[in-house]
Amino acid sequence: MSDISEDDNEISFSVKFLGRVEVVRPSGIQVLNEAVQSLKTPDKYNPEKAAKKSKVHLFVSLSGVDILEKKTKFLLYTCPLPGISFCAVVPSSPKVFGFVAQHPAADKYHCYLFHSAKFSHVLVSVIGDTFRASKKELSTRGERDLKVEALRHKNKMLQRENTELKRRLEAQTDA
């Protein structure tokens, strides 16, 4: 299921989040394959690998990729587009895709892996197209502070959610 909002220039997909793995290189199919293998190997010392696979909303916009837990809407990760260095479908598992992003505060790279029965190839294309559009927009408009844009985006989403929750609460109290 996907939602496209022209006003916000974002698209969202419901996918299964398989996990996040620290990787040594910023790109390449081999990096995705190694990350998939790493997730298959249980590690009781790494809570991210031991985490239960959960359904998430993957929001793709010109500011970046946000991963929100589906039930609670809790923001798990946010990856600014300039930090994403690689995105592809895992060749051995066409329903699994992932991207590599640089950690915003450290000199580390993480591979984020997802499972989607229908949208894996589409999402890889969307992320790639959004990355290209973002670069084009930045070059024509000039550099903007990405953190401020990410906060504006989050604020807008939370305001929408707050309005929806108020509406539901009023509907319950009227009943």
C-alpha positions in Angstrom: 0.0 0.0 0.0 1.4 3.4 -0.9 0.3 7.0 -0.3 1.4 9.9 -2.5 0.9 13.4 -1.4 1.7 16.0 -4.0 1.6 18.9 -1.4 4.4 17.3 0.7 6.3 15.6 -2.2 6.5 12.4 -0.3 5.5 8.8 -0.8 5.0 6.1 1.8 5.0 2.3 1.7 4.2 -0.3 4.2 7.0 -2.8 4.3 8.6 -5.3 6.7 11.8 -3.9 8.3 14.4 -6.7 8.5 17.0 -4.7 10.3 20.0 -2.4 10.2 23.6 -3.6 10.0 26.8 -1.6 10.2 28.8 -2.1 7.0 32.4 -1.3 6.1 31.8 0.0 2.6 29.3 2.7 1.4 28.1 0.8 -1.7 27.9 -2.3 -3.8 25.7 -5.4 -4.2 28.2 -7.3 -2.1 27.5 -5.0 0.8 23.8 -5.9 0.6 24.5 -9.6 0.4 26.8 -9.4 3.4 24.2 -7.5 5.4 21.5 -10.1 4.6 23.9 -12.9 5.7 24.7 -10.9 8.9 21.0 -10.6 9.8 20.5 -14.4 9.3 23.3 -15.0 11.9 21.8 -14.5 15.4 23.9 -12.3 17.7 22.7 -11.9 21.3 25.2 -9.0 21.8 23.7 -6.9 19.0 20.1 -5.8 19.9 19.5 -4.4 16.4 20.1 -7.9 14.9 18.1 -9.6 17.5 15.1 -7.3 17.1 11.8 -8.8 15.9 11.1 -8.1 12.2 8.4 -5.4 12.3 6.1 -3.7 9.8 7.0 -0.1 9.2 6.0 2.9 7.1 8.8 3.9 4.8 8.5 7.6 3.9 10.5 8.9 0.9 10.7 12.6 0.3 13.2 15.2 -1.0 14.6 15.5 2.5 15.3 11.8 3.1 14.0 8.4 4.0 12.2 8.0 7.3 11.3 4.7 8.9 8.4 4.7 11.3 7.0 1.8 13.2 3.6 1.1 11.8 1.6 0.6 15.0 3.0 3.4 17.2 4.2 5.8 14.5 7.5 5.9 16.4 10.4 7.2 14.3 13.0 4.4 14.2 15.5 6.0 11.8 15.8 9.0 9.5 18.3 9.0 6.7 18.9 12.3 4.9 19.2 11.8 1.1 22.7 13.1 0.8 23.8 10.4 3.2 22.4 7.6 1.1 25.2 6.1 -1.0 23.6 2.9 -2.5 20.2 1.3 -3.0 19.3 -1.9 -4.7 17.3 -5.1 -4.6 19.1 -8.1 -3.3 19.7 -10.3 -6.4 19.2 -13.6 -4.6 16.0 -12.4 -2.9 13.9 -10.2 -5.3 11.5 -9.3 -2.5 14.3 -7.9 -0.3 15.8 -4.5 -0.9 18.1 -2.2 1.1 20.0 1.0 1.1 23.3 2.1 2.6 23.4 5.4 4.5 26.1 7.2 6.3 25.5 7.8 10.1 24.8 11.5 10.5 27.1 12.0 13.5 29.8 9.3 13.0 32.0 8.1 10.2 30.0 4.8 9.9 27.7 3.3 7.3 24.6 1.2 8.0 22.7 -1.0 5.6 18.9 -0.9 6.1 17.1 -4.0 4.8 13.4 -4.4 4.0 11.0 -7.0 2.6 8.2 -6.2 0.3 6.2 -8.7 -1.7 5.2 -6.1 -4.3 7.2 -2.9 -4.1 10.9 -3.8 -3.7 11.9 -2.8 -7.3 9.5 0.2 -7.2 11.0 1.5 -3.9 14.5 1.2 -5.2 13.5 3.3 -8.3 11.6 5.8 -6.1 14.6 6.3 -3.8 17.0 6.7 -6.8 14.6 9.1 -8.5 14.2 11.1 -5.3 17.9 11.3 -4.8 18.4 12.6 -8.4 15.5 15.1 -7.9 17.0 16.3 -4.6 20.4 16.9 -6.2 18.8 18.8 -9.0 16.6 20.9 -6.6 19.6 21.7 -4.4 21.7 22.8 -7.3 19.0 25.1 -8.6 17.9 26.4 -5.2 21.1 26.4 -3.3 22.0 24.4 -0.2 19.4 24.2 2.6 19.9 23.0 6.1 18.8 19.4 5.9 18.2 19.0 9.7 15.8 22.0 9.7 14.0 20.5 6.7 13.7 17.1 8.5 12.3 18.8 11.6 9.8 20.7 9.5 8.8 17.4 7.9 8.4 15.7 11.2 6.4 18.6 12.6 4.0 18.5 9.7 3.5 14.8 10.1 2.9 15.1 13.9 0.5 18.0 13.4 -1.5 15.8 10.9 -1.5 12.9 13.3 -2.5 15.2 16.2 -5.5 16.6 14.2 -6.6 13.0 13.3 -6.3 11.9 17.0 -8.4 15.0 18.1 -11.0 14.1 15.5 -11.2 10.5 16.8 -11.4 11.6 20.4 -14.2 14.0 19.7 -16.1 11.3 17.8 -15.7 8.9 20.8 -16.9 11.5 23.3 -19.9 12.4 21.1 -21.0 8.8 20.9 
